[in-house]
Amino acid sequence: MGQDFDGMALMYNENDFETFKILSGAKNKKIDVSGIIGDVPALDVQSKFSDLIIVYHETKDKFVDYKKFQKFKDFVNEKGYPQLIEEHLKAGHPEEYFIESYRRYAKSLIAVNGVKGKDKKTGLLFEFVLNENPYDLDTNTISANLFYKKRPIADQLVTIFSRKNRGDLKIEHFKTDENGYVEFVVENGREYLMDSVIIYSKKGDPEKKEPIWHSIWASTTFLVPERTL
């Protein structure tokens, strides 16, 4: 899933990811996602589970080549790290043609022939854990805790993207509290994408085309179905 829901169906390639699993939200059971190189979409399995399932995925490192400094400035400002602009300049890094590596930690909550179950920690380095089942809500709010290295991360920017159709994108921004907690109002029939990013420096040599920044991305997607409260 891309940012702003702007993504494409990915091809299955086991060389592109570290982890790709399905976890039952109702039982203590999980399976690896397997496939054949070239399968589109990458997740195309008949799940052995019913009710709530948690699909989770960790990519291998990908790379961005910044040809212009403005693109980097826009990125760090958007993700809540404006101080990295000055840090970049103080470090004497080039303002063009430098590389950032990044890694994504993605979860998707899906209801299959039932809604029983709850979100769980998967062991991903950086992940959201929802406190409510979005397919079995008795309220109009969803809350989650954000974990980094299995511990809550405080004062972290969280962006919520939602849509009911392609022309109806809504974007909201929140900060986690001291317990990594965030809460927001949801609407019936909308898809949601929760997103948070950590950016830190790396000891790379830009002259050797080594990354000098690294970002990690946590995301969770889910649907709030039509319902009557």
N, C-alpha and C positions, 0 to 999 in steps of 0.2 A: 504494500500500500504506500503510495507516494504522499508527499505533503499536500495539503489542501484537497485530498482525495484525488490528486492529479497523478495517477499511476497507470501502469500498463500490466497486462497479464504476463507474469514472469515464467520463463522456461525452467523446468526442473534441471538442475545441474548440481550434483553433490559436491563439486569442487568450489561452489560459490557460498556454501554455508558450513557453519560449525555444528549447529543444532537445528533439527526440524522434527517436532514431536506433536502428538495430540495427547492431552491430559483430560481425563474425565473430571467434570465438576461435581459429580454425584458419587463416584466410587474412587477408591485408591488404586487407580490403574492408568497406565499410559502406554503408548506405542510410538515407534519411530515412523515417520513418513518416508516411504520409499517410492521410487519411480524409475523411469527410464529417461536418460538424457534427451532433452528435446520435448518432453511432455509440456503442453501448455493448456491450462494453467499448471503451475508447479504442484499445487495441491489438488489432486484429482483421485480421491480414494473413497471407497465405501467404508464409512466409519464403523468400527465395531462397538461404538458406544451410542447410547441414546441420551436424551435430556441435554444438559449444558455440557459443551465440550470447549476446551481451551487449546487452541492451536498456537504454538509458540516457535519462534524462529530466530536464530542468531546468524547474521551474515559473517563472512570473512571480511577483512579490511578492503574497502574501496577507496578511491582517490579522486580528489578534485584538484585541478591545476588552475590556480588563480592567475589569470593573465593581467587583470587590473585590480588595484587595491580597493577600489570602490565596491566591488563585489564582496570582498572579505568584510569590509566595514558594514555593508548592509546585512550580511549574515550574522555577525556577532551582535549587532544592535538588535536585530529581530529576536535573537535567542537569549537576550538578557545579559550579554557579556561585553558591554561597550568599553570596559577598561582594557580589553585585549588589544584595542587599536593602539593605545599609547605603549603598552607592553611590547607589541610587535616592533614599533619604531625604536624604542629604547634598546631593544636587543640587536638593533642594526640589521634586521631582516630586510630583504628586498621588497619593494612595493609592487613588483610585478613578477610573474613567472615563479611562483612558489607553490608548494604542495601541502594540502591537508589530507590526512587519512581519516576515514570514518567507519563506524560499525553500527549496525542497526540491531536492536533487540525488540522484536515485534510480537504482539499477542493479538489474537482475535477470538472473541467469545461468540459461539454459535449455538443455537438451539436446534436439536435434531430429534424429532418425534417426541417432544416433551420439553419441559423447562426446569426440571428439578436440578438442584446443584448450586454451587457457588464458585467464584473465582478463587484461585490459589496461587501461592508463591510457586514459581517453576524452577528457581535456581538461576535464572538469567542475571547477569551482572547488574542490569539497570531495568527495573520493571515497575509498572503500576499493578496494584491488586485492588480490585473493586470490592467494596463492602456490601453492595447489594447486587442481586441478580437482575440485570436489565430486562430480562424476558419475563420476570415475575415480580414486578414492582407494585407496591401498594401506596406509593407516594410519587411526587413529581421531582424528586431530587436523587442524584447519584453522588456517592462519595467514594474516594479512593485514597490509598496511601502509596507514596512513591518511595521505592527502595533502591539504594545504590550499595553494592556489596553487602546485601541482605539487611542493611540498616536504613531507617527512615532518613530522608534527606530534606532538610529544612530550607525555607526561603528560596525555593527553586521555581522558576517560571514554568507554568503548564499552559499549553495552548489547546483549546477545544475547538475542533472543526466539526460542523454538523451540516447535514443537508437532507432535504426530502426529495429533491430531484436535482438534476445537473445545474439548473440555473438558480439554485437556492442555497448558496453557501453562506454560513454564518460562522464568524470567528470570535472567540472570547479568550481572555487571558486571566490567569489566576496565579497566585503564589501559594506554595505549600506552607503550612505552619510548622511549629517546632517538632511535630510528630510526622512530618511528611504528608499531612492530611490536606485534601482539597475537596470541595463540594460544589456542585453546580446544578442548575435546574435543567430538566430534560423535557422534551415534547414528544408526544405520540407520533410514530411513523417516521422518525428521523434516524439516520445513520450518524454515528459519532466516531470521531478519531481523536484520542487523547495523545498529546505529543509533548515531550520534554527533551532537552539537549544539554549535555555537559561538554564543555570545550576546554582543553588544556594543552600546554606546550609540549613539544617533543624535542629531543636533542638531535635533530636531523641537520644535515648539511645541505642548504639549498643549492649550492654549487654542484652537488652530486645528485640533485633531484630527489633528495630524501625529504619526507614530510617533516614540517616544523610545527604543525598543529595536528591535534587529533580530536575528533568529536565522537561522542556516543549518543545514540538516539533511542529513547524508550517510547513505544507507542502501544496503544490498545484500541481496537475497533470493536464496535457492537451496534446493534439495532435496538431501539425501543419500539416495540410493536404497537399497533393501534389497540387501544384498550379503553375500558370505562372505569373510572375511579368512583 
